[in-house]
Amino acid sequence: MSDFIETHGSIPVVEECDVFVGGGGIAGVAAALAAARQGTKVILAEKQCVLGGLATSGLVVIYLPLCDGRGNQMSYGIAEELFHLSIVHGAQGPLPEAWLEKGREGERGTQRFEVQFNPVCFAIEMEKLLQSAGVRIWYDTRICDVSAQGGRLRAVIVENQDGRGAIGTKAAVDATGNALLFRKAGESTRRHGRGNTVAGWYYAATQNGLKLQMLGFADAAEGTERDKEEGPQGRRFWGESAKEISEYLTLSHQATLADALKRAEAGWILEPAAMTHMPQYRMTRCLYGETLMSEADEGKPVCGSVGMVGDWRKRGPRFEVPYGALCGTAIENLFAAGRCISADDEMWDVMRVIPACAVTGQAAGTAAALTPEKGRTALPTLQEALRRDGVKLSLSEV
């Protein structure tokens, strides 16, 4: 068959906004919320039909630590706000009592500031939170392309039930998880060096109630607390084609059923109740931006910090997040959040989890909301806004 030539002509501008957020995972939610709280008109486009990304649709339901493992809180602002929102209707495991309202500071060094949450409750509460802030959520909407001129992104081309249309915007946040907006805009991106193993977390009804079954683990640095044996074996995936994504999901589904049947044969009272509705890719493609975050920066002040994170895999490491890791070199009004930020492979593993996604999302959304007509949001302006919204930026503050 020869190539098919589209005949729809020009693409209509169907909506305009101040800030467009691509992706409704934790990073996108934080970015949209931060931008809306700056008084801007925000549209968030999400290809799934629920917010939260891997945290909800992907059933990665562990809000990993907001602390450094040695009694110091690292991540503040929206990262802490979403933590409490995730358990407003109760947790699925022990609460980090040392970090809650009546907790004892002296016990914080032995208990990490993390929790397991209910994905359904969390997703709906995030939706309510964004709606109350005035964010317009476009579900079941895919990003197709962008229009960029003169070093600025002018519009994002999307497609959904209404067809294909353009959303004009003054600034944008790439929270897609695979740097799709940056790649479409011609920025430099790169893929993860090792790729992803097959994972298939699922819920099962057991003799002890509904329990999460963590089939397959994301890689963690060898020798860290979170280092686990890999689950389903096989080749690695990068999520760079529809064919590969479909193959990954098929293998994940098959591994889920096989694991459940194996446990049942071993005498478990177990029935699968819910499985992931998106591929559990942790690291695919990210921005190669102005600054490349690295584990070598541990414990060091960086140029232009916009937030801080600890290391979810082990106790001790602390990092400031540089503004340059959110910025490309060609498009001045496009900012990265979550798994899209500029980091080397080792640091990518630190920055891909919920607290880091919320920290970078808040910074990116705030920067996008404050973007001037020419140039990029000035660092002092951004830092002042973040501090005003409860974010601590410097290691010296903790």
C-alpha positions, 0 to 999 in steps of 0.5 A: 500500500502506498502512503496515505495523504491527509486532506484535512488541511490546516489544524484549528486552534481549539483553545488557548491557555497561559500554561499547557501541561503535558501529562497527568502523572504526579509531576503534571499534577504538581505543575498544573496546580503550581501554575494555577495558583499563580493565577494563570489559565492552565490546561492539563492533557492526559492520555489516560482517563485518570490522574496519577500516571504510574502512581495510580494507573501503574499501581506503583502505590508507594509514596517514597520518602520525603526525607533523607533517612537520617531524620531530615525532611528534604521535600516540601511544598506540593510534594508534602501536600500530595503526601497527605492527600494520598492518605486522607482516606487512610493508608494501605500500610503503616503510617509514618507516625514520627512525621505526622502531627503528633510525631516525635522528631527524635524517632524520625531517624529510624522511620522514613517519611513514606507510605502506601496509599490507595490509588483510586482515592488518590486519583480522585482527590487529585482531580478534585484538587486541580478542579478547585484550583481552576485547572482544565483537565483534558482526559483521553487526549494524546499529544501529536506535535508542537509548533515552535518558532523563534525559540519559543513553543507556540502551540501543542497539537493534540488529538482526542474524540473531537479530532485534531486541534491546536492548543495555543499557549504562552508556556508549557511543562513536559511531564509526559514521562518520556520528554515527548514535548521536548523531542517534538520541539527539537530539543536534545533528548536521550534514552536510558542506558539500560532500559526497563525490565518487565514488571506487573504489579497487581492487587489480589484478594487474599486471606488477609484482604486485598493486598498489593503483589509487587511482581518485578522491581525497578532496578536500584543501585546494587547494595542499596536498601531497595536493591531487589532481585528482578522479577520476570526475566527477559530483554529490556524495553525503552518504550520507543515504539507502539510495537514495543509498548504492546509487547511489554504490556502483553508480557506484563499481563501474562506474567501477572496471571502466571504469578497469581496461578503459581501462588494459588497452586502453592496453597495461597488463597489469592484471586487477582483483582486489579492490574496495571493499565499502563506499562510500568516503564520507570525510565525511557527518554529524558531531556539533555538540558542545560544542567545534567544532574548527577550523584556526584552532586550529593550534599553539594550546593548547586547553581540555582536550586529549585527544591531538594530530594533525598535518595529513596534507595538508601539513607543519607544522600541529599540533593539540591535540584538545579533550575538548569535540569528543567531547561533545554537549550533551544526552547525558552518557555518549555520546562521539564518535570518528573522523569523528563528532567535532565539527569544521568542514568544513576541520578535518573533513578533517584529523580523518577519517584513521587517526591522528586516528581512533585518537587520538579513539577512545582518548580516547572509549573511555577516557572511556566506561569511566571514566564515573560513574553521574551526570555526565560523566567529569571531564577530569583523570581522563581526562587522567591515564588517557590519559597513563598509557597513553602518550598525549601531550596537549600541544604543549609535550611535543613 
